[in-house]
């Protein structure tokens, strides 16, 4: 994809998710998957969580952190896209 095809911006990271993959996610995902959906790295996601600046509510469950997929979709504007179909 050229920068012209992406509106003048560089293409998203090679591991970034498309809409179809986003819609297939389970009810909650781990931080690595949420970071990939947001187009950021895992380390950056954990940094944002620690600082309280992660754009989605997280669920600390024992030694793990889960991210509600519905809230991830909302931040990414997936509800608006689906509503337009």
Secondary structure, DSSP 4 states (H G I P E B T S, - for coil): --TTTTTTSPPPPTTPPPHHHHHT--SEEEHHHHHHHHT--HHHHHHHHHHT--SS-EEEETTEEEEEHHHHHHHHTHHHHHHT-
